Structures are given as structure tokens and as C-alpha cells.
Amino acid sequence: MPKLIQTRLAMGVLQTTINLIKFHSAYIDNPIVSIFVSEAIRKMMSAREEDEVLLCLTLIETVVAYRYLPVGALYTALVGLCRIVNVPHLTNRVVKIVRNVFGTCVGSASYDVLIGFINRGADSMLVRSAMFIATFVVCGENRIYSLTPKKDELLRSLYKCLSEESIVRYDELVLYEVVLSLQRLLADPRPNFFGQSWNLILDIITCLYKNTEKVLEPVKRDGILGVLNGVVDRVEHFVDSNLFEGDGEMFIELLDRISQHRPPSSVFKVIEYCKKMATPSRPKWISKLTSLIRRYFIKETRPFINLRILEVVREIYLEHRGCYGHIILRAIVGELITGIERKPNVTVRAQAAYLLTSLGMDEMCEDVEDVLRILRLIILTKYKLPHSPMLNCEKAHDLYAAVVGAVRIFRKKTWQPIPTIPVVAYNILVTFLEHHYRNPMILQKVHNPRIEVFKILFSMKCDLKNYVGFSYGEKSAVEVRNTDLISPFSPYVVLRHNSTRKEKVQDDDDAYSDDSNEYVSTDAGTSGVGILSIYDSNLNYPKCLTNTPVGFSCAEFHSYLYPVLATLVAHHRHIGPDTQQKMIRIFQGGVINRNSAQLCIECVTLCVMEMPVAMGKNISRIISHYSKITQCVSHSQAMLEFLSTLLHFPAMYSSFVQQQFMPIFAIAIPYTNPFKFNHYIVSLAYHVIALWFLKCPIHIRKYAAKYITTVSYIQFFCGMFFSHIHLA
């Protein structure tokens, strides 16, 4: 046969061999079959006519159908099939033959041969075909189920093919076939991969991006990256669906590595993860914060991502500004001081100016001068261009934001300790005016920046001691900084009475009429009289008010007053005893207000520490009142903290009798219900019950124990506990 198949009689020899195998396969030994297959493959690779190729494929198909491929001919047969599978109109037939081969007893050995082709990586066409066939038989609708567990071997081979040792790692066809293989492997709605397999997939994707970026032809590179992004989308879908069992940090690192190729939604996930890492409880959190800003603001050009970074930085600052505000400001300024004025998007520059202004307003450190320098860069960038166009309001938004920021910082910092900050801000405003009048055409259509500068300059006043300030009637330097319910306070603060006691109009802008221009200090309860009189039923509040929202109830009206009264607790030294008693009674009754219950309980707790004399006269009544209120999740922590704080003031409950101790347990016991409250509240409730039980006189404890154990779910859990002990 070897000699005849090379002659013109090859077609007849092949047909005769096919008939021989069909009718006499039982009498042909494996070495003879190996020779038939090897010669057919050689003829197929050197054939000049398509009929010869089809006849060779028929011979191999016949061998597989009536016998099986001998192990000796396996390597040669798979090499030939891998070569011929790249011919488009023969692909389906070759795939059918290969599937039949893998369904026989040599299927596992055939799969190992294909994996060997991929691992050696000597020929890019052979490697590509081996990947295609191996992926076809382990996944998809026509997969061989006995080979499905060998998907991990295929993944390891794909990774090895992309490693530094492989000579085909930069070949476009190999890279594209690896991407298609991953696409087929991940096409299953519920992929059967475990942790290490997922991590290997992430490593393969990382290598694909790294190698594809070195492809010289842009069209081929973009085509591979387009399909590869679809693979990453698939992995991201599995992560969102909780079907991903790999390393979450590794996936985030992958998205971070390829962020320039990913849509904003993927980058936002990386930013949220980095936000969690850039907190004071994490090691090297400042370096992580600076790298986050540098990576996704300075180097990133997409506006949506830049704006999201500014929001994240603001959230981090607001959360940790109490202890680390100046450190965060220094880190932010250190990154934004170079390059922010070169950002192409006006909205990004404007939002950065607003962020820097907010940070500069809150902090009192020398880094605020760097904030002003950045604002100066944003303001003067338009004037440093050789041919600056005329700007409209939209294109000058960043300049306006920077000017407003400098104005606000100048107004705020004039009364704070560092004197150089307002000087720098003043110089920036004056410099802006100088540049404008040298080149007035730039802002010819935009007037707001100049108006803001002139407003602040014309509102400046100077007294006999040459102290610079601002006239009353404008916004004073003392601006509201904290938006919490209880604002920062000082016992020496000076208040100005801005409304009369019989005010009847509630305006949306909180504009109250003034009946005096004098400053009055908080003396002997005058601060609370106006507020407390509102609770007088004879005044008929809030029905007597006009210009109120539709359906404005008494409870809503009171919810706006409780925060005001809460700020007066710290000034108890300037409030008379009678007024203190009234305030405590108001806080006691405020627990039934749905919007202010937690605040009122916290204020009562503060009164325990600040006004022990006044509280000593009311504590029994307050505890009795609280014991009759339904325990809610919203104010559970505040209520238990009140009882826990009261423990540290024995003078208030040293004269309690049995009837006065029992309401305390009546308050705390419902919070031990684990079906309604979380683990922290339940644990705190048991802690409070135990400590108050120890505070009870010995002769009262037996009644307290009987009262505590009558609660149904406490009996239930105690019974479970003792039953477990008995079984043990």
C-alpha cells in the first residue's frame, strides 16, 4: 500500500482499503491498521485534489466506525485531523470524526495527545486546531461527558501556551483561539468550576490582555480585545450572580489591570473595593487612597469615572474627617495639585473645585493654602492659553466654581487662627480681576465670577482696631459646618435672638423677623423660654402658623424643635432649674414622636450626665413612662444605652424600692427577643439586665428573678440551655 498510494492508482487503493476494513476488519491486526491510517494521513496532507482528501477522511472514518484507532496511529491521525480542520468546508466532517474517535476506548489518550500539542506550542496552526478540538469535546452541546472533568487540564494548557516560555504567545491566531475557548467554556449558565479553576481562568485572561496589547496590527488587536471583553463580561456576570467561587480580590485586581478596556460599570466595582481598603482601619490606607486618585482620576480620561472618584473621596473624607481630616486633605491635595487644570472635561474640573472648597472650608491647617493654589490654577488656566476663545457659562463652569471656592474660603478663614490663608485667597481673587481686565474678551459673556468677587470685596469692613470683617446682613464667617441633629456647641457661645416669641410665619428660607439688633448671651434660661413656650397648648401651634406644607402635623412640627432643644442641654449652666425640668419633661414625651424618638432618648441620657440634680427628681417617672412604650428597633440601642449609662450614677437610684426596679427590667427584657432584634441589641439587653440585677438590693433580687423568668422566650431559651446540659 505505501508504494501504490503514491501512484495514480491511489484512489482505487484507498477505496479498496475502505472495503477491506468494512468487510474484514476482524481479520486485520492493529499494526496493519496503523499503516493504513498513517498512509492515508500522509496522502491527505500531500493531496492535490479534494476527492483524494475526502477519500482519506472516509478511510479514517471507516476505521473509527468498524474498529478503533490503534494507539500507534493516534498521534499521526490527530496531527492530520488538526491540520485539515482549518479548511472551512471540511470542518464539520472532521469534527464529526474527532467526536467519534473521542467516544471510543482511546478517547482519553486522544485528549492527552491534543493537550500535548498545546503544551509544546511549536506550531501555531497545530496549537490553534488542538485548542479548538479539545474545547469542542469538553464543553458545549456535543461534548463528551466522560471528558468533562478534564477541563482543568485544558485550562492549564491554555495558561502554559500564554506563558513566557511559549514561542506562540504573541501569535494572533493562537490568542484569538484561546479567547474563543474561554468563551465556549463559560457559555454554560452554571459553569462547573471550583476555586482553583476560576483563579486559573483569571490568570489566563490577564495573560491574554498583556499579550494582546503587544500585537502590532490595530485591527487584529481590537478584534481580539472585543471578544475578550465579552469573556470578562461573562465572568463578571457570574460574580454578580454568586456563581463565582474564585478569589474575589484576584478578580478585582484583574479589573484594575484592564480598567482602560472595561466599561464604567466594571471600573466602579474596583473603585468601591478600593474605597473599602482606603480606610484608617486598613494598613497603608493613605498610600491606597493616593494610588486610587492617581489611577482613576489623574491618569483616567473618562469623565464618568473621574466624577465617581471625586464622590468616593468626598465620602471617605466625610466619614473620617473627625480624626484624619487633615491627613486625607494632604493626600488629596498632593495628587490633585499637578494636572487637574489639564483635565479636558469642564464638569470634572468644576466638581474637583467644589470638592476642594468643601475640604478647605472644614479644615484648619496649612494644607488649605495648597487647596487655594489648585483653585488658582483652575482660574488662571484660561488666561495662560495663547489664543483663548470666548467662553459661555457652560465652558466657564470650572472657573466659576474655583472663584466661588476661593470666596467661601476667604470668608470662612478670616476669623480662624492661620492668617496666611485668607491673604492667599484674597490675592487669588485680586489676581483674577487683574487677568480679566487685561483680557476681558474671555469672560465677556460670563458675569457671575466677577459678581462673586465684588460682593465679597464690597462686604468687607474694618473697625477702629484695623480688624477686617464682614458687615452684618451678609453671610457671616461663622457658617454651619455640621449637618447632624446635634451641632457642635460651646458653653461660651453668644446667641442672637433672630425671632420673636410670637412669630406666626414659617418661611421656606427660614427668614425670621428681627425685633432687636443687640447680642444677648444665654443667661438664666432665656435661651429656652422661646422654644418651650411653643409647647403651650394655648398658643395652638402649629395651626396658627401660615405658609406651612400641606398636612403639616403637630408631630412634624415638634420634630423640628427637638434638635434645637438638644443643643441647649450643653448650656445647662446658663439655664434655670425650672427650665431644666421643662426640658426633661419635653424629652420624656418626645419618645412617642416617630421621627425624634432616638434623639429624645439620647438627650435624656445626656441630661443624666449633665444635669444630675434635675434628673434625680424625674428619673423614676421617666423609667415608668418608658416601660409603657412599645419597644421598637429604631430606638432600641438608644434605650439600652440610657439604662447602661444610668448604672454609673448610683445617686439617682440609691433610694429605689421594688416597684421602681421592676420597670427597668420591663424596659430591657423585650429587647432579648432574637427574632425581632439583632445580635448586638440582644447581647446588650442581657448585659443591662445582669448589671441591674446585681444593683438590686439582696432582698429584692428574688422578686426580680421571678419577674425576669416569667417572660416566655427567656423561659424557652433557658429550657433549651438546660436541656443541652442534661443531654451532655
Order of alpha helices (4+ residues) and beta strands (2+ residues): alpha-alpha-alpha-alpha-alpha-alpha-alpha-alpha-alpha-alpha-alpha-alpha-alpha-alpha-alpha-alpha-alpha-alpha-alpha-alpha-beta-beta-beta-beta-alpha-alpha-alpha-alpha-alpha-alpha-alpha-alpha-alpha-alpha-alpha-alpha
